[in-house]
Amino acid sequence: MINEIIKKNGITFGVTIGIISALITSTIYAIDLNLFTSWWIGSLSILTYLILGIVLLSKTKKEIKTFFSFKDAFTTYFIAAVIGILIATFFNILLFNFIDPSAKDTLNELMIKFNVEMLQKFGTPASAINEAIAKLKENNPYSTFELLKGSIFSIVFSSIFGLILAAFFKSKPSQE
């Protein structure tokens, strides 16, 4: 049985993370689609989620007041991450497949251009670049299926991140 504090904080922060993700996506969408390929936006997003994870685990550990096990810390983070990722994914599905389906085509072209520029910077041969372009054109990263597949990757990545944070926030066993 999951502790009520863990459940409450996990759900509350999960919804918060999902809403923040949707707001970040809609802000970028409203300002300039080119920002989706910006490294600093990605870094800022990761930093935001790191801070939210730290606040979540600090708050939960403080509220529990007793032993905060590794399992409890990970469960708290995992609940929040899964809820946040699902909310963000469903928002992206709505935005790119129902509200403005043409945006996903524009984004796909921007991603291809970004990847070509990166490959050229690393001195990749033209034949390999052309092959990469062909693969990118047959893939639609903003389709419902690809967004759902990406959410599974995000959950796995977040789980690894959650394991690391849980190791830092677990209570130290008392020596008696």
Summary of the structure (lengths in Angstrom):
residues: 176
radius of gyration: 19.4
end to end distance: 27.4
largest distance: 66.5
contacts: 519
relative contact order: 0.15
helix: 85%
strand: 0%
